[in-house]
Amino acid sequence: MTEEFRLEDLIDRVLLVETLNSTLIHFLLSSQVEGSIDPDRVDSLTQGLLRTRRWIEETTSTKGIPQSTSNILGLIVKRMAQLESLLPKLSQKAKDMEIGREAQEILTILEGGGKVTRKPAAQIASAEGEQEGVVSIVPPEPETPPEPYKKVEVEDDEWGMIGQTNRMINQYSKRCHTLLPTFWFEVLKEIHRYRSDSPHMSDAIEIPGQILVRIVKGLLTEAPGARLLQDLSKHRPPEKYLDPGEMERVERAVAKYFAGLEGILKGEEPNPEDKISDAQTAFDGFGWGGPELEKRLIKRINQRCQEAIQSAEQVTDAPRKVIFAETAKMLCKLQHAILAEPRLREILAQMKP
């Protein structure tokens, strides 16, 4: 049965379109400033655009809607559909670029920062009759600098955070749906798969690790997360593992986090102000999703991002400033990843009262 046209519904949908427009503009401008495009953010925008277009389409077919209004909304729907078809292509290009950058960074590390030009061997010839031959002196080749960091297969649970969090999830899995906590737990594990000889590596793992443990604990033991996950478990079957697409987003987010720390892990002089500015830009584009999603859990992630930026501004140690700033950027990227993945987004929608 076709719904009756209500002006209030139309106003809500038009405001939603305007919000989406401003989000797209911020995305374009911030991407231009940063000089890169975040594929998780693109996918998150795609999901929001898809749902908004469907709502506008529903409005065009409501009973009693003026024809002129329906025509205008139809044009908006058409333009949104065009954007919808372009964003996945942009996302794929951004993913290819991210993977390409990581591969190039690895090659650069392995090659010692680039190709080594071999100098011709110096030749010293003695005066005729003094020596019988020519002695070639070959200068030693420059040493390959050590890797600033590397990823290994096995996590090193130095601070016990992985074991503690795993036990917590297992304990609450009997009465809570645990896919969202598991997502953040996998991020924690992924961070612990990185190694470096840098003295800053402990902070690089421990600082985001503590925040991730806090996120998981908040979801399982504090209001409103605990109650929402308990209610969800009553009408949604258990889901305890991430699928390959979800896990790929986790791996890319953590890889980008460590790429952002490469300078301090190499021992280079950091520039905290630029890092904090980048983190603030990422935070300004934080992914809240549409009105159909449970915002209270998203707000908790937003608070953790804000706290990380505040810590970056307040601590006096420059490398720690960089670590807090990159942690905030990683959390923002992971929130976009959640909104981009249909299964995780669906969970947030199902929890909405």
Helices and strands as residue ranges (DSSP letters): H 7-34, H 39-60, H 67-110, E 122-125, E 134-137, E 150-151, H 161-172, H 179-191, E 194-195, H 201-221, H 225-235, H 244-260, H 262-266, H 272-284, H 295-314, H 318-340, H 342-350
